[in-house]
Amino acid sequence: MKKVSILGSTGSIGRQTLSVVQSLPERFKITALAAGSNLDELLPQVLSHLPEIVSVATPELADQLSRRLAAGLKPGQLAPKIHHGREGMLAVGTHPNADIVVSAAVGVVGLEATYEAVKLGRSVALSNKEVLVAAGELVMAAAAKSGRELLPVDSEHNAVHQCLRASRRSSSPQSATTWNKPESAGRSFAPEEMFFPGNPISEFAPAIPPPDPRLLHRAPSPGPESAATYRAPLYPEVRRLVLTASGGPFRKAPLAQLAHVTVEQALAHPNWRMGNRITIDSATMMNKGFEVIEAHWLFDMRPDQIEVIIHPQSTVHSFVEFADGAVLAQLAPPDMRMPIQYALTYPDRLASNTVELDWTKLRRLDFEKASTRRFPCLRLAREALVKGGALPCALNAADEVAVAAFLEHRLPFLGIPEVIESVLARTPRTRFSSIDDVLSADAEARRLANEEVARLCQPGSVAAGR
């Protein structure tokens, strides 16, 4: 039996993880839970699963939980140790008895605990996007050192992971491939051409151009300056990944109407039921921009190998296209219990009585371009990935601040990308050497984002008048 720690147990992914664990009692047991301030949700979780430790946001909440547990535990049941704040998240993420850590906390609050779990060699089922968006290079370096693979829970990356099981994986991913610019076949591409070719799936050229040196991590090399040396790809047979997106509630809305979008309209996702922030990120497609960054780190793919298409049915979760032109797709109903169970049980596949694709209702599958004019956040995410350094971290932090301001009716819907773009323009391309660097950059980006929100919402500003 494997013991599971959950960072973010009261959120959507956390709750569904507990549902999967309950359906497989012979395989899993909960050993640690970390939540924020939702004691009404956390209390029954603790009483049902009896973890060894629990963490909440503040000392006051820890005291409240302790009192409520004392009244709710049955005779003979042991109360868990209760922690709080940063120390509590770290205690849950690094619990010595945990075999699997599910990283499902929203925001950077779960970043440090997840990073420490990776360093310790725990199996990590990753749902928290901020972990790789903000600190991808550090986290993946730690994973490589520990020899453990991160198992994606996001439906798109989980789908890619499943499809890649049909691919040959490089036996020496740290080996080097040399690209000499004068000898490289094919013409070079500007970043905007590589990222936004404006072609549907069937119109892409059959060959991938040599990698742009800005898009790969340079491996140590004693070679001449005229030759750039890079790691060999982890999946040499793969041409590209295609992540699908529902398009959210504004896929067909006239562009002029986006200036007047309400919070209620933006929260009305057509296919998924999620937390508020991720639902707004789906409406702006920043969520998909984050996923492009995640896919870059998880699967060692160049940014020009990762595409996004609109698929309103949310049935095909991702495609993987191979060098010979073959394409594998993963299909499933829009139910997160399936990718959660896959991540928890990998490399096994277990029967499920709760998740099933009803083929009789599968009438059609539609695909269309993802317009960066309609979804500027997708463009901003790609630009942050290309420039690297602190920019992806700032992207996430600015988005979180802007989305919160929108949900609080302080910022219009189109103000979200405006705030993010301004913050990115003010962020230096500093490279991180530690998690403290990431947290400092995150704090600075939040400060800048709050300044931009205040500026845009001043009386007489363009945003305030919308």
Helices and strands as residue ranges (DSSP letters): E 2-7, H 12-23, E 28-34, H 39-49, E 53-56, H 59-72, E 81-84, H 85-93, E 100-103, G 108-110, H 111-119, E 123-126, H 130-146, E 150-152, H 155-164, E 176-180, G 181-183, H 191-195, G 201-203, G 213-215, E 227-231, E 238-245, G 248-250, G 255-260, H 263-266, H 276-284, H 286-299, G 303-305, E 306-310, E 316-322, E 327-331, H 337-345, G 359-361, E 368-369, H 376-387, H 391-407, H 415-425, H 435-456
